[in-house]
Every structure is written in C-alpha cells, then in structure tokens.
Amino acid sequence: MQMDAQRNIRPNTGTLAGLQVSIEQELDAVEAVWRYLESVAETTLFQTWTWQKTWFDTVGAARGDRPAIVVIRDAIGAPQGLLPFAIRRRRGYREVSWLAEPFLDYGMPLLVPALLDPRVWTGEGSLWQDIKRILPADVIRLENMPFRVGTATNPLCAALKVEEERDIAWHCELTGYDDLASLQAARRQSKSLSTDRRKARRLREVGPVRIACPTTFEEAEEIIDALYAHKTSQLQARDEASIYDDPNYRKFMLQLWQNADPSLRVDMSALWVGDEIGATHWSAVHRGRFYYLQLSRHRGEIGRYSPGNELLHALLSDSISERIPVFDFGLGDEPYKQRYATGSIHLFRHKGACSVVGRLALAGIAFLRPIRRWILRRLGREVD
C-alpha cells in the first residue's frame, strides 16, 4: 500500500527530468524494483532484498516496525532509486531509520549512477527536501553511513548534517596473497605470531581441535545456540544489555543461512575442542566481499587459548583460497581487526527533525543527555 501519492520533483541540476517519489508500506510490492536496483546500484550485503526481507519477516514485524520504502522513478516510471526506511514508534514521536537496524554495518540507498550526483540532493527544491516532506515521521535518524558509495560521494552525507560515528569498519584486501602465511608475514609482527602458535599448541592440549560446518538444520541450530550462549556470557560479564535475549534474532540468522539467493552465501561453522564448541562464526559472501558478521568464543578454560583466533585464521585462509578480494571485519575497534586491516571505512550519522513534534522531542533528548551521561559515569557504565 502506498502511503503517499507520487509527486513531481525538479532536480536543481537539470540533468534529470521530473522525478517521482512514493513511499511504499508493503515490502512485497517493491520486490521487483528492489531486485532491479540491487543489480545496477553500488550496494553492500545489507541493502540486498534477501537480507532486508528476511530481517523484516523475522525481527522487524515482530517488534512493530513499519516499512517506509522510498521509491524514486523517472518521468516515464522507470526506477532510479530506493531508500530502505522503517517507521518506529518512540516515546511521543515517530522515527525514521534504516529498515534492518541494528544488524546493519553500512546504511545507504540503492541508486542508479546518475542519482549519485550530490547536487540532485542538496539545496532548496532538492530531491532530499521533497522526500523529507512526505515521510510520515517526526525524527529522522540514519546511522552507519559510509561517506562514499563506490567511487562517488554518498549523496545523503552531502545532503544531511552528519557527524562521524565512533565505530570504524575495518577490512583487509586479500588480492596478491597466496596463502595465510604470506598475509601474516606482511601484516603481523613475529612476536605476536609466536604467541598465536603457543596458544594453538595449548588449545590442542585441552582436546582435539576440528572445524565443522553444519549440514543439517539441527547442526546449524547447535552452532547458533552456542554463539548466543558465548555472546550472552560476554555481555553479562560487562553488565551490558544483550540483543540475544530476543529469539527472533536467532530465527533471522537461521533463515538467512537457508536462503536460496545465488548472489548471497551465508556461512557458519564451529571450532570444536574435544566435545565442546570453543568458537563459532556466522558470516556472508556477497559481490566478492567476505562479511565477518558474528564471532563468538568460549569464556572458560578453552577461551584462554584464543579459539576465536584459530577460527579467524581458517576463515582468512579459506577466503584467500577462494580468491575473495576483500575480507570485511565490520564495525569495532578490536585489536585483531586492526592487525590484519589494510583499510578502514569511517561512518557517519544524522539525526534531525521533520515536524514540530520532532523538534520538541530532540530538544528534550538534548536537555536530558548530560544528565544521562552523568548517571552512567556514576554507575561506571560506558558513555556514548
């Protein structure tokens, strides 16, 4: 169901004739358009139809999210762009954000090359101004936006007032390496490699080590359950809230592993130490990029010998063997990511009002923020 009629927009560049914008509330109604734009646009794993649809069916719908998919067409109705938004109810206001949050390392639109021109999106009468006017929301919050889309500037970063995120996404270019040993020789110091080898020997003294991928749904469930247990234990030790309390996240990960999309491969495996799972991973491969999405490790005696490192080395080795050009470590400042990284992506966020209610809500949030930070410091919690 369309939430608003289409309206004509006159871009301020003159390079595109009158564009039409609509907001679609039903995901299935835009599948064909989405898949077409996915095939022609610069995009990541997180903008694919399979990722977003699976997320909404398992998590988004259950928590009350409403899709608000912005579709941009040219004067003859051909699709030119899509912004995968959702409407979420907050205390006293409606918020627009990316549909698949928080499982979204990169947030960006799907656009044909002509719409990557920032001039289409900026200034009075621009494309963004008209999209903003028809969004049924009070606050717009967009996070994890890369500054570049392919070789072009992300037009949303040009159109919006953005600030840099604290988290950085790290990646390693694998092209040119013949095997794991050559990568480690180039990226690691000999002292740290010696420590890795010592821990690997100690791990094998605890029990025989093997890595296994699931071949049945029951085996996949066992790995995901171990991942959940490891992650929950880790977060509890830091006294942090856990998204893993929601069983729908588990459903999302398992359904995505079962997906039949030939352009998106979801992998998982477990590193066993004797009869115990010492580490797990849940990852994906899309357009020549390995996305290292979730890794967990045992926190007991096994965890002292870095089973996660052992599993990471196997994944890097396999990616090099498969000639996958990029290994994407995702968000986070963990030292092991930086040891292998050959590059990073700085991400940006925007939060702004698009109604009187939104302006009042953001003013209240700004007033309460220093009080919240003071309380968190007093409790010894991490301050964002």
C-alpha positions in Angstrom: 0.0 0.0 0.0 1.4 3.4 -0.9 1.4 5.9 2.0 1.5 8.9 -0.3 0.8 9.8 -3.9 3.7 10.4 -6.2 4.8 14.0 -6.7 6.9 15.7 -9.3 10.3 16.9 -8.3 12.6 19.2 -10.2 16.2 18.5 -9.5 18.4 21.6 -9.3 20.9 20.2 -11.8 18.8 20.0 -14.9 20.5 16.6 -15.6 17.4 14.6 -14.7 13.8 15.4 -15.8 11.0 15.5 -13.3 11.4 12.6 -10.8 8.6 11.0 -8.9 8.8 9.9 -5.3 6.5 7.5 -3.5 6.6 5.7 -0.1 5.6 2.1 -0.1 4.4 0.4 3.0 4.3 -3.2 1.7 7.7 -4.9 1.1 6.4 -7.4 -1.4 5.1 -4.6 -3.6 8.6 -3.4 -4.3 10.5 -6.7 -4.7 10.9 -6.4 -8.5 12.0 -2.8 -8.2 14.4 -3.6 -5.3 16.0 -6.5 -7.1 16.4 -4.5 -10.3 18.1 -1.6 -8.4 20.2 -4.1 -6.5 21.6 -5.4 -9.8 22.6 -1.9 -11.1 23.5 0.1 -8.0 26.6 0.2 -5.8 25.5 -1.7 -2.7 26.5 -3.9 0.1 25.2 -7.1 1.7 23.0 -5.0 4.0 20.9 -3.4 1.2 20.1 -6.7 -0.6 16.4 -7.8 -0.8 17.2 -11.1 0.8 18.8 -9.5 3.9 16.2 -6.9 4.4 13.2 -9.1 3.7 14.4 -11.8 6.0 15.1 -9.3 8.7 11.6 -7.8 8.5 9.8 -11.2 8.4 11.7 -12.5 11.5 12.5 -9.4 13.6 11.1 -6.2 12.2 7.4 -7.2 12.0 7.5 -8.8 15.5 8.7 -5.6 17.1 6.2 -3.4 15.3 8.4 -1.8 12.7 6.5 -0.4 9.6 8.3 -0.3 6.3 8.5 3.1 4.6 10.4 2.3 1.4 11.1 5.4 -0.6 11.0 4.7 -4.4 12.3 7.2 -6.9 11.2 6.9 -10.5 11.9 9.0 -13.6 9.2 10.7 -15.7 8.3 7.5 -17.5 8.1 5.4 -14.4 11.5 3.6 -14.6 13.0 3.0 -11.1 16.0 5.2 -10.3 16.5 4.7 -6.6 15.3 3.2 -3.3 15.8 4.2 0.3 15.0 1.2 2.7 13.5 3.0 5.7 11.3 2.0 8.5 9.0 3.9 10.9 9.4 3.1 14.6 7.4 4.4 17.5 9.4 6.1 20.2 8.1 7.8 23.3 5.9 10.5 21.9 7.2 10.6 18.4 7.7 8.6 15.2 11.2 8.0 14.0 12.5 7.1 10.5 15.7 4.9 10.4 17.2 2.1 8.3 14.9 -0.9 8.0 17.3 -3.6 9.2 18.8 -2.0 12.2 20.7 -3.0 14.3 22.1 -5.8 12.0 23.4 -3.2 9.6 27.1 -2.3 9.3 26.5 0.0 6.3 23.4 2.2 5.8 22.9 3.6 2.3 20.4 4.0 -0.5 20.3 2.0 -3.7 20.7 4.5 -6.6 21.4 4.4 -10.3 24.7 6.2 -11.1 23.0 9.5 -12.2 21.4 9.9 -8.8 24.8 9.7 -7.0 25.3 13.3 -8.0 25.2 15.3 -4.7 23.7 18.3 -6.5 20.5 16.4 -7.0 20.1 16.0 -3.2 21.2 19.4 -1.9 19.7 22.9 -1.7 16.1 24.2 -1.9 13.8 22.1 -4.1 16.2 19.2 -4.0 15.3 15.5 -4.0 16.0 15.1 -0.3 13.8 18.1 0.7 10.9 16.5 -1.2 11.5 13.1 0.3 11.6 14.6 3.8 8.3 16.4 3.2 6.4 13.2 2.6 8.0 11.0 5.2 5.3 10.1 7.8 7.6 10.8 10.8 8.8 13.4 13.3 12.5 12.5 13.6 15.0 11.1 11.0 17.9 9.0 12.5 20.3 7.5 9.9 23.4 5.7 11.2 26.4 3.8 9.8 26.5 5.8 6.6 29.8 5.4 4.6 30.9 8.7 3.1 31.4 7.1 -0.3 29.3 4.8 -2.4 31.7 3.1 -4.7 33.8 5.9 -6.1 31.1 8.6 -5.6 30.2 10.7 -2.5 27.3 9.2 -0.6 24.6 11.8 -1.5 22.9 11.5 1.9 26.2 12.5 3.6 26.2 15.6 1.2 22.6 16.5 1.8 22.4 16.0 5.6 24.1 17.5 8.6 26.2 14.5 9.7 28.7 13.7 12.4 31.3 10.9 12.4 30.5 7.7 14.2 32.7 6.4 17.0 32.9 2.9 15.3 35.1 2.3 12.3 34.7 -0.6 9.8 37.9 -2.4 9.0 38.8 -4.5 6.0 41.7 -6.4 4.5 42.5 -6.5 0.8 43.4 -10.2 0.1 44.4 -9.8 -3.6 48.0 -10.6 -4.0 48.4 -13.0 -1.1 48.9 -16.7 -1.9 48.0 -18.1 1.5 47.6 -17.2 5.1 51.3 -17.4 5.8 52.1 -14.6 3.2 49.3 -12.4 4.7 50.6 -12.9 8.2 54.2 -12.2 7.1 53.0 -8.9 5.6 50.6 -7.8 8.4 51.7 -9.3 11.6 54.8 -9.0 13.9 56.8 -12.1 14.5 56.3 -11.8 18.3 52.5 -11.9 18.0 52.6 -14.8 15.6 54.8 -16.7 18.1 52.1 -16.0 20.8 49.4 -17.4 18.4 51.4 -20.6 17.8 51.9 -21.1 21.6 48.2 -20.7 22.3 47.3 -23.0 19.4 49.5 -25.7 21.0 47.9 -25.2 24.4 44.5 -25.4 22.8 45.3 -28.8 21.4 46.5 -30.0 24.8 42.9 -29.3 26.1 41.4 -31.6 23.4 41.4 -32.4 19.7 40.6 -29.4 17.5 38.3 -29.6 14.5 36.3 -27.1 12.5 32.9 -28.2 11.2 30.2 -26.6 9.0 26.6 -27.6 9.5 25.0 -29.9 7.0 21.6 -30.1 8.7 19.3 -27.6 10.3 19.8 -29.2 13.7 23.5 -28.8 13.4 23.0 -25.1 12.4 20.8 -24.6 15.5 23.5 -26.1 17.7 26.1 -23.6 16.4 23.7 -20.6 16.7 22.8 -21.7 20.2 26.5 -21.8 21.2 27.1 -18.4 19.6 24.2 -17.0 21.6 25.5 -18.6 24.8 29.0 -17.2 24.3 27.8 -13.7 23.4 25.3 -13.5 26.3 28.1 -14.6 28.7 30.4 -11.9 27.4 27.8 -9.1 27.6 26.7 -10.2 31.1 30.4 -10.0 32.2 30.4 -6.4 31.1 27.0 -5.7 32.5 25.7 -4.7 29.1 22.2 -5.3 27.6 22.0 -8.1 25.1 20.1 -8.2 21.8 20.5 -12.0 22.1 17.6 -12.1 24.5 15.2 -11.7 21.5 14.6 -15.2 20.0 13.7 -13.6 16.7 17.4 -12.7 16.1 18.1 -16.4 16.2 15.4 -17.0 13.7 16.8 -14.3 11.4 20.2 -15.9 11.4 19.0 -19.4 10.7 16.6 -18.3 8.0 19.2 -16.3 6.2 21.6 -19.3 6.3 18.8 -21.3 4.5 18.3 -18.6 1.8 18.3 -19.6 -1.8 19.6 -16.3 -3.3 22.6 -17.3 -5.6 24.2 -13.9 -5.1 24.3 -14.2 -1.3 26.0 -17.0 0.6 25.7 -17.3 4.3 28.2 -19.4 6.2 28.6 -20.6 9.7 30.9 -23.0 11.4 32.1 -24.1 14.8 35.6 -24.8 16.2 35.3 -27.8 18.5 37.8 -28.6 21.2 37.1 -32.1 22.2 33.3 -32.3 22.9 32.9 -28.5 23.5 32.4 -25.7 21.0 35.2 -23.3 21.5 34.3 -20.7 18.9 31.7 -20.0 16.3 31.2 -17.7 13.4 28.2 -16.5 11.2 29.3 -14.7 8.0 28.3 -14.0 4.4 29.8 -13.6 1.0 28.4 -11.0 -1.4 29.9 -9.4 -4.5 33.5 -10.5 -3.8 33.4 -9.4 -0.2 33.5 -11.7 2.9 31.5 -10.2 5.7 32.7 -11.3 9.1 29.4 -10.7 10.9 29.4 -12.6 14.2 32.2 -14.4 16.0 31.9 -15.9 19.5 34.3 -17.7 21.8 34.1 -19.8 24.9 34.8 -17.9 28.1 36.1 -20.8 30.2 39.5 -22.5 30.1 39.2 -23.0 26.4 38.8 -19.3 25.9 42.2 -18.6 27.5 43.9 -20.1 24.4 42.1 -17.9 21.8 39.9 -20.4 19.9 38.4 -17.4 18.1 41.9 -16.6 16.6 42.1 -20.2 15.4 38.8 -19.9 13.6 39.6 -16.5 12.2 42.8 -17.9 10.7 40.8 -20.6 9.0 38.3 -18.1 7.5 41.1 -15.9 6.2 42.8 -18.9 4.7 39.6 -20.1 3.0 38.9 -16.7 1.7 42.4 -16.4 0.1 41.9 -19.9 -1.4 38.5 -18.9 -2.9 40.1 -15.7 -4.3 37.7 -13.5 -2.5 39.2 -9.9 -2.9 38.1 -8.3 0.4 37.7 -9.6 4.0 35.4 -7.2 5.8 35.8 -7.3 9.6 32.9 -5.0 10.1 32.5 -2.5 13.0 34.5 -2.4 16.1 38.0 -1.5 17.4 39.1 -4.9 18.4 42.9 -5.2 18.1 42.8 -8.3 16.0 40.9 -6.5 13.3 43.5 -3.7 13.1 46.3 -6.2 13.0 45.1 -7.5 9.6 43.4 -4.4 8.2 44.7 -2.8 5.1 41.9 -0.1 5.1 39.0 1.3 7.0 35.7 3.0 6.4 34.7 5.9 8.5 30.9 6.1 9.1 28.6 9.0 9.7 25.2 9.5 11.3 22.4 12.1 11.1 19.6 13.0 13.5 17.2 15.7 12.6 13.6 16.8 12.9 10.9 16.9 10.2 8.0 18.2 12.3 7.2 20.4 15.3 6.8 17.2 17.4 10.3 16.1 16.2 11.9 19.4 17.1 10.4 19.2 20.6 11.5 15.6 21.0 15.1 16.3 20.0 15.2 19.4 22.3 14.1 17.1 25.2 16.7 14.5 24.3 19.5 17.1 24.1 18.4 18.5 27.5 18.5 15.1 29.2 21.7 13.8 27.5 24.2 15.3 30.0 22.1 14.0 32.9 22.1 10.5 31.4 25.9 10.7 30.9 26.4 11.8 34.5 24.3 8.9 35.8 26.2 6.4 33.6 29.6 7.7 34.8 28.4 7.4 38.4 27.4 3.8 37.7 30.7 3.0 35.9 29.0 2.3 32.6 30.2 3.2 29.1 29.2 6.6 27.9 28.3 7.0 24.3 
